[in-house]
Amino acid sequence: MNNTPQYPRITISGARGIVGKDLTADNAQRMAWAYARFIGGGTVVLARDARPSGRLLRSAVESGLLAGGCDVLDIGLAPTPTAGIMIRTVKAKGGINITASHNPSPWNALKMFGTDGTFPSDQFVQEYIQFLHHGGWKHAEWDEIGATRLETAALETHCRLIEEAIDCDKIREKNYRVAVDGCRSVGGLYLPAFLERLGCEVIRLDCEADGNFQRELEPTPENLGRLCEKVKQEKADAGFAADPDADRLAIVSEQGEAIGEEYTLAFATYAALQKAGGGLAATNLSTSMLTDFAAKQAGGRVIRTAIGEANVAQAIRERHAVIGGEGNGGVMYPAVHNGRDSLTAAALTLQFMADSGQNISELKNLFPNYVILKDKVHVDLEAAKKRLDELAASPLDGEIDAQDGVKIIRDEAWLHLRCSNTEPIVRLIAEARGEAEARKLMEEGKRLLAPG
C-alpha cells in the first residue's frame, strides 16, 4: 500500500468526498482499519444507503474493520438512524454508515458513530484523525481477525421502538393514505414498511432502493413536485419525502403543497411535548420560530444550540429535553433515538393529525406565517470572524446570542450571521412575519458585516 495515502476531509459528519477521487476503496479500507484500532476492537455496526458506489465501499470498509480486529454486524441497506439504534441495541463499540446524505451521486462518505449511536464529539474526531495519520496502527494477527454477521432485524427493531413511544392505536384507527417519496434509497424500504405497520395505505413513489436518483436530493419544496402531484392524484392525506439516508423528512399537505421542512420539527415538537405534558425542546440557532410557537402551545419551551446535529444531541442529553432537532426536517426524539430520524418524524406527524382530528393544511394554518430567507457573502474568513466578534460586543438593537456567530433576536424576528466551517463565506439567515421584513433584516445583516 502507498505509505502516504490521501484522505477526504473528515468531520463529525464523516469522511466525505467524490468516489474515485477523494474517496477510494483504498483509503476507505484504511480509514475503517484505523477506526477499528482506535476504538480498541469490538463489534461495529455497518450500513449503507443505496448509492451504487456503496457496494464497493462496503466491501472495503468491512475488510478494514476485520483487519483492525473488529467484528462486523452488517445490517445492509438502512437509514442512518437505524444504524445508530442498532449500535445501542446490541451494545456495539461503534458503527459506520456509508452514505453521503444529500450530496449528489458522485459523492459518498463514511459516517462514524460513537457507542451511544450518535455522531462522535469533535474531540473524538480530532483524536481519530491524529491516529489515522500517526497512530502506528497495525494489521490484526491471524487469530485476531474479526468475523461478519448479517443482521436482518434492524427494521423490526427500529419500528418497535417508535411504536413503544407513540400512540399507534389512535393512528391505526384513522386508516390514513400516505404517499411516500423514497428518493430511490433506503427511505423507500423503511418508510413504507413502517407506515403500513401503522395501518396506513401507502402510495409509493421512487421507493426502489437502487440509487438511481430521480430528483435533487434535499427534500426541499422545489424538489418535491412529483410527490405533490402524486398526493393530489391519489387523494392522499399526506405526502412524506426522505433524503438518501432517511434521517430527514419533508411533508406535503393533502392539497399537494410542500409545506417546508421547518414544519416537520414544529409538528413533531407539539406532538411530543403535548404527550409529555410540557418540557424542553432543543434546536439550533437557525431553526424557525415555528418550533418555539409549537413548544409554547404545548406547555414547553425551546433551548438553542450552536449549529450541528451533535450540538443538539448534546443539549438533549444534558438538559433532558423531550425532543429536539433541526429545521431541515431532522427530528430527534430521544424516546426512540437521539439523532435525526425520518420514521419518528412521520410517526409524530401522524400522531399530531390523529390527536387533533385535523389535516396537514389545517395544522399548518394554526401556526404564524413566518418567512425565512437565506443568503451568503464571500469574505476573508479571518476578517469576518474578527468582525463578528466586534458585533457580538457592540450595542445592537435586540438580544444577542454569540454561541455560534452572532444572532440578533427581536420580537418575532431574528437575524443570524455565522462563518462557514468549510468555505470562505458568511451565511446570513433571517426570519420575520412576512417577506418584506425578512428582506430588511438581510440587508441589515450585509451592512453590519461591512467593516467599520
Secondary structure, DSSP 8 states (H G I E B T S, - for coil): --SS----EEETTEEEEEBTTTB-HHHHHHHHHHHHHHTTSEEEEEEE-S-THHHHHHHHHHHHHHHTTEEEEEEEE--HHHHHHHHHHHT-SEEEEE--TTS-TTEEEEEEE-TTSS---HHHHHHHHHHHHH-------TTT---EEE---HHHHHHHHHHHHS-HHHHHHH--EEEEE-TTSTHHHHHHHHHHHTT-EEEEES---S----S-SS--GGG-HHHHHHHHHHT-SEEEEE-TTS--EEEE-TTS-B--THHHHHHHHHHHHHHHTSEEEEEETTS-THHHHHHHHTTEEEEEE-SSHHHHHHHHHHHT-SEEEETTTEEEBTTTBSS--HHHHHHHHHHHHHHHT--HHHHHTTS--EEEEEEEEE--HHHHHHHHHHHHTS--SSEEE-SSSEEEEETTEEEEEEE-SSSSEEEEEEEEESHHHHHHHHHHHHHHHS--
